[in-house]
Amino acid sequence: MDAGSPFIDFAGQVSPSRGLDVRWIHGSPSAKHNTDPDIQVHAYDEHTYILRQNMAIDYEAPFLFLLFGNARAVLIDTGATASPEFFPLRRVVDELIDGWLTRNPRQGYHLLVLHTHPHGDHIAGDGQFADRPRTTLVGADLATAWRYFGFDEDPTGVARVDLGGRVVECLATPGHHEAAVTFYDPWTGFLLTGDTVYPGRLYVQDRSAFARTIDRLIEFSARRPVTHVLGCHIEMTTEPGVDYPVRTTYQPDEPPLQMTTAHLHEIRAALEETGARPGRHAFPSFVIWPAE
């Protein structure tokens, strides 16, 4: 950061807690009538953006997160579609960074690309950033991600990614996937849980690891102010316990994306209740779905 740029004190203050009363784009009854943008951009505050991919492009409709610090921004996940023609993620991110730098001038500003886990609907857009200047793209696979965060040496540690005064805490949270990572942003109080916790089908790859992860998130959250627990999908309907079918491309009756730390306790209780019983287990705000 050049000496003349204003320093934003992310550590000395926190973003005012805000609600997330957002009407997310949720698909269309037919592609012909789809008028939603390819990517919906919601500014939570002037330094924090939540993006959602259009269901008309991919039914997964994942959420992505862009956080700005004094020295660099981090993009968490890159969506479900590789082609910039159909999913112009880099263009949208570049526009957001250019706008932020217009308001907060800096030289040599960097972009870091990280992931919640390596499933295809979270890494497909990686190639759009492969040749971007001043960009570090960290692979989502277990070996690469664990080495970057230091989890290869201490899987129970808390890694800290400094964006320039805005320090994001990172935890290894396997269970949905062996390489899953959860991010905590003290500035907003966001707990970004990827596909581990969200209003939808919680696919459990490793039940024991998943239970340990939920326990860890409960303990971690008890010692930090968490405003919103934010996963990467919405799959439930507004009717408790009822989810949209897989591959649905129109979800007009979605619940909010945001969950609370109370839901972590509900998930833990659901794991105790269902035990090792096979099959799908529906609860009001999520479905426990053991991976095949």
Backbone torsions as a table, in degrees:
resi	resn	phi	psi	omega
1	MET	NA	132.7	-178.9
2	ASP	-74.9	156.5	-170.7
3	ALA	-62.7	-24.7	-176.9
4	GLY	-85.8	-4.1	-177.3
5	SER	-81.5	141.1	178.2
6	PRO	-69.9	135.7	178.9
7	PHE	-90.0	126.3	178.5
8	ILE	-90.9	124.0	-175.1
9	ASP	-86.9	81.3	-179.7
10	PHE	-71.0	-28.0	-177.5
11	ALA	-83.7	-32.7	-175.9
12	GLY	-81.5	-13.3	177.4
13	GLN	-143.6	172.8	175.8
14	VAL	-131.7	155.7	177.2
15	SER	-63.6	135.7	176.2
16	PRO	-55.9	134.5	-179.0
17	SER	-61.7	128.2	-178.2
18	ARG	-122.2	150.7	171.8
19	GLY	-75.2	172.8	176.6
20	LEU	-128.6	58.2	178.7
21	ASP	-83.0	75.2	-173.3
22	VAL	-114.6	134.0	171.7
23	ARG	-90.6	96.2	-177.1
24	TRP	-73.6	148.3	173.7
25	ILE	-63.2	136.6	-170.1
26	HIS	-136.6	27.4	177.1
27	GLY	90.2	-174.3	-176.7
28	SER	-145.6	151.5	178.4
29	PRO	-56.9	-25.2	177.1
30	SER	-152.5	148.9	179.4
31	ALA	-59.4	-31.2	-179.0
32	LYS	-59.8	-35.0	-176.0
33	HIS	-99.4	7.9	-178.9
34	ASN	-76.0	119.7	178.9
35	THR	-119.8	6.1	-179.9
36	ASP	-72.1	155.3	175.5
37	PRO	-67.2	159.9	177.1
38	ASP	-62.3	-34.9	179.8
39	ILE	-136.8	123.4	174.2
40	GLN	-85.6	134.0	-179.4
41	VAL	-116.8	122.5	176.2
42	HIS	-117.9	121.4	176.5
43	ALA	-85.9	105.4	176.7
44	TYR	-69.1	-45.1	168.5
45	ASP	-148.3	-174.9	-173.3
46	GLU	-70.7	-9.2	-179.4
47	HIS	-120.4	9.0	-172.3
48	THR	-143.5	125.9	-178.3
49	TYR	-128.7	140.8	173.4
50	ILE	-113.7	129.3	-178.5
51	LEU	-117.0	144.8	173.5
52	ARG	-129.7	133.5	177.0
53	GLN	-78.2	143.2	-179.3
54	ASN	-69.3	133.0	177.6
55	MET	-63.1	-24.2	178.3
56	ALA	-67.5	-20.5	177.8
57	ILE	-89.7	-43.0	177.1
58	ASP	-154.1	131.7	-175.0
59	TYR	-62.2	-20.7	179.8
60	GLU	-64.6	-31.8	177.7
61	ALA	43.7	54.2	-175.5
62	PRO	-70.3	156.9	172.8
63	PHE	-97.2	145.4	177.7
64	LEU	-128.9	160.3	-175.2
65	PHE	-133.5	133.8	179.6
66	LEU	-123.8	116.1	-176.6
67	LEU	-117.2	133.7	-178.7
68	PHE	-105.6	134.7	169.7
69	GLY	-119.1	-175.5	-178.2
70	ASN	-68.3	-31.6	-174.6
71	ALA	-108.4	-25.4	-179.0
72	ARG	-161.3	163.0	174.9
73	ALA	-109.4	157.0	173.1
74	VAL	-122.0	132.3	171.4
75	LEU	-103.9	122.4	-179.4
76	ILE	-104.1	110.0	-176.9
77	ASP	79.1	155.4	-176.4
78	THR	-129.2	15.5	170.4
79	GLY	86.3	-173.8	-168.5
80	ALA	-105.4	1.4	-174.3
81	THR	-132.7	132.4	-176.5
82	ALA	-81.4	-39.2	-169.6
83	SER	-70.1	123.1	175.7
84	PRO	-68.0	-17.2	177.0
85	GLU	-67.4	-40.0	-178.3
86	PHE	-97.5	-21.7	-177.9
87	PHE	-141.1	85.1	-172.4
88	PRO	-80.5	59.9	-174.1
89	LEU	-64.4	-45.9	-177.8
90	ARG	-61.9	-41.2	179.6
91	ARG	-60.7	-44.2	-179.2
92	VAL	-65.6	-44.3	179.5
93	VAL	-64.3	-42.9	178.2
94	ASP	-60.7	-40.1	178.5
95	GLU	-64.5	-40.5	178.7
96	LEU	-66.7	-40.9	178.2
97	ILE	-66.6	-43.1	178.5
98	ASP	-60.2	-41.6	178.7
99	GLY	-65.4	-41.3	179.0
100	TRP	-64.4	-41.0	-179.6
101	LEU	-70.4	-26.8	173.7
102	THR	-64.9	-38.9	179.9
103	ARG	-81.9	-26.1	-176.2
104	ASN	-134.1	74.1	-172.0
105	PRO	-59.0	133.8	176.6
106	ARG	-149.7	156.1	174.6
107	GLN	-102.3	144.5	173.3
108	GLY	65.9	32.3	-176.9
109	TYR	-67.6	140.0	-170.8
110	HIS	-113.1	155.2	172.6
111	LEU	-121.1	131.4	175.3
112	LEU	-111.6	132.6	178.8
113	VAL	-114.5	117.3	178.2
114	LEU	-122.2	175.8	-175.3
115	HIS	-141.3	154.5	173.9
116	THR	-81.0	-29.6	176.4
117	HIS	-177.8	168.8	-170.1
118	PRO	-93.5	18.2	174.2
119	HIS	-63.9	150.5	-170.5
120	GLY	-58.4	-29.7	-178.2
121	ASP	-80.1	5.6	177.3
122	HIS	-120.7	-8.0	-175.9
123	ILE	-128.4	-1.5	-170.6
124	ALA	-60.6	-32.4	-177.7
125	GLY	-85.0	6.8	-177.4
126	ASP	-55.8	-40.4	-176.4
127	GLY	-60.1	-24.3	179.0
128	GLN	-66.6	-18.4	-176.6
129	PHE	-109.5	0.0	-173.5
130	ALA	-61.5	-34.8	-178.3
131	ASP	-109.7	15.1	-179.0
132	ARG	-75.3	130.9	178.1
133	PRO	-63.0	153.9	176.5
134	ARG	50.4	46.2	-178.4
135	THR	-132.9	135.1	172.2
136	THR	-114.0	117.2	179.5
137	LEU	-106.9	113.8	-178.9
138	VAL	-98.1	122.8	179.3
139	GLY	-60.2	151.2	-176.8
140	ALA	-90.7	-8.8	-178.7
141	ASP	-64.3	159.1	-172.8
142	LEU	-56.3	-50.2	-175.4
143	ALA	-62.9	-45.5	-176.4
144	THR	-70.2	-50.1	-177.5
145	ALA	-64.4	-44.0	-177.5
146	TRP	-63.8	-38.1	178.0
147	ARG	-66.0	-41.0	-179.6
148	TYR	-62.3	-44.7	-176.8
149	PHE	-83.6	-12.7	-176.4
150	GLY	84.0	10.9	-179.8
151	PHE	-74.2	-16.5	176.6
152	ASP	-64.9	-29.7	177.8
153	GLU	-94.6	-32.6	-179.3
154	ASP	-144.0	87.1	-177.7
155	PRO	-66.3	-13.0	179.0
156	THR	-98.9	1.7	-178.7
157	GLY	-77.0	167.7	173.8
158	VAL	-110.8	111.5	177.8
159	ALA	-81.9	150.1	179.9
160	ARG	-125.3	122.7	179.3
161	VAL	-107.7	112.5	-175.6
162	ASP	-91.8	115.4	178.5
163	LEU	-89.5	5.2	-174.4
164	GLY	103.8	75.0	-178.7
165	GLY	84.8	-20.4	175.8
166	ARG	-108.0	106.0	-172.4
167	VAL	-105.3	116.5	179.8
168	VAL	-93.5	131.0	178.5
169	GLU	-93.5	139.5	-172.7
170	CYS	-128.8	135.0	-178.7
171	LEU	-126.3	140.7	169.3
172	ALA	-74.1	122.3	-175.6
173	THR	-133.6	65.9	-179.2
174	PRO	-68.7	164.1	-179.8
175	GLY	141.6	-57.4	170.7
176	HIS	-72.1	-43.2	174.1
177	HIS	-145.8	147.7	-176.2
178	GLU	-63.7	-23.2	-177.9
179	ALA	-104.0	15.3	-176.5
180	ALA	-64.8	141.5	179.6
181	VAL	-129.3	139.4	172.5
182	THR	-111.0	141.7	-178.5
183	PHE	-118.0	137.5	174.3
184	TYR	-119.8	127.4	-179.9
185	ASP	-110.1	105.5	-178.8
186	PRO	-61.4	-27.9	-178.7
187	TRP	-61.3	-45.6	-179.0
188	THR	-99.9	-20.4	-171.5
189	GLY	81.6	11.9	179.1
190	PHE	-72.1	133.8	166.4
191	LEU	-108.9	109.2	-172.7
192	LEU	-98.8	106.1	-165.7
193	THR	-104.1	5.7	177.6
194	GLY	59.1	-128.4	178.1
195	ASP	-100.8	11.7	177.6
196	THR	-76.4	-43.3	-179.8
197	VAL	-137.9	120.9	175.2
198	TYR	-168.1	165.8	-179.6
199	PRO	-76.9	80.2	-177.1
200	GLY	-176.5	-153.5	-176.7
201	ARG	-85.8	113.1	-178.8
202	LEU	-90.2	94.4	-178.6
203	TYR	-76.0	116.5	-173.8
204	VAL	-101.9	108.3	179.0
205	GLN	-77.0	-42.3	-177.5
206	ASP	-133.2	106.2	-172.2
207	ARG	-63.7	-43.6	-179.0
208	SER	-63.0	-44.6	179.1
209	ALA	-65.1	-38.9	-180.0
210	PHE	-63.2	-43.8	179.2
211	ALA	-63.0	-41.6	178.0
212	ARG	-64.0	-38.0	178.6
213	THR	-64.4	-44.3	179.1
214	ILE	-63.1	-41.6	175.7
215	ASP	-58.6	-42.6	-178.3
216	ARG	-66.5	-40.9	179.5
217	LEU	-65.6	-36.6	176.2
218	ILE	-62.4	-47.8	-179.0
219	GLU	-65.6	-43.4	180.0
220	PHE	-62.0	-46.0	-177.3
221	SER	-68.4	-26.9	180.0
222	ALA	-66.3	-19.7	-177.4
223	ARG	-106.8	9.2	-178.9
224	ARG	-142.9	149.0	175.8
225	PRO	-76.6	111.5	179.0
226	VAL	-106.2	120.9	179.2
227	THR	-88.3	-41.7	-178.2
228	HIS	-144.6	136.2	169.3
229	VAL	-96.2	116.4	-172.3
230	LEU	-121.4	114.9	173.0
231	GLY	-92.4	-162.6	-172.3
232	CYS	-113.1	4.8	179.3
233	HIS	-147.7	162.1	162.9
234	ILE	-124.2	122.3	179.2
235	GLU	-127.1	-10.7	179.3
236	MET	-82.6	161.7	168.8
237	THR	-98.3	177.1	176.8
238	THR	-75.9	-7.6	175.0
239	GLU	-85.9	119.9	-175.8
240	PRO	-52.7	131.7	175.6
241	GLY	81.4	-0.1	-177.3
242	VAL	-112.3	122.3	178.9
243	ASP	-105.6	159.3	173.1
244	TYR	-73.7	146.0	177.8
245	PRO	-60.7	150.3	175.5
246	VAL	-56.1	140.7	-179.7
247	ARG	74.3	14.3	173.6
248	THR	-64.9	135.5	179.8
249	THR	-115.9	10.1	177.2
250	TYR	-145.1	114.0	-176.2
251	GLN	-128.2	75.3	-174.3
252	PRO	-71.2	-16.9	-176.0
253	ASP	-120.1	63.1	179.6
254	GLU	-87.3	145.7	167.9
255	PRO	-77.5	174.4	176.6
256	PRO	-63.5	154.4	172.8
257	LEU	-66.9	-43.2	-170.6
258	GLN	-71.0	138.9	172.6
259	MET	-119.6	-175.8	-178.3
260	THR	-128.5	171.6	177.2
261	THR	-65.5	-21.7	175.8
262	ALA	-62.6	-31.2	177.9
263	HIS	-66.8	-29.0	175.9
264	LEU	-61.5	-42.1	178.0
265	HIS	-66.8	-36.4	177.9
266	GLU	-64.6	-39.9	178.9
267	ILE	-66.2	-42.1	179.5
268	ARG	-62.5	-42.0	178.2
269	ALA	-65.3	-36.6	178.6
270	ALA	-64.9	-37.7	177.7
271	LEU	-64.9	-39.6	177.5
272	GLU	-65.7	-41.2	-177.0
273	GLU	-66.8	-41.8	-175.1
274	THR	-84.3	-22.0	179.0
275	GLY	55.5	-137.7	-179.7
276	ALA	-96.2	12.8	-178.2
277	ARG	-62.0	133.6	-179.9
278	PRO	-73.3	166.6	173.3
279	GLY	98.4	-177.0	-175.8
280	ARG	-89.3	134.2	-179.1
281	HIS	-128.7	110.1	-175.8
282	ALA	-92.2	137.6	174.7
283	PHE	-129.2	168.2	-172.0
284	PRO	-53.3	-41.9	-171.9
285	SER	-111.1	0.4	-176.9
286	PHE	-164.9	169.4	176.8
287	VAL	-128.1	127.3	173.2
288	ILE	-84.5	121.2	-173.2
289	TRP	-132.2	97.3	178.7
290	PRO	-60.1	134.3	178.5
291	ALA	-66.4	142.9	179.1
292	GLU	-71.6	NA	NA
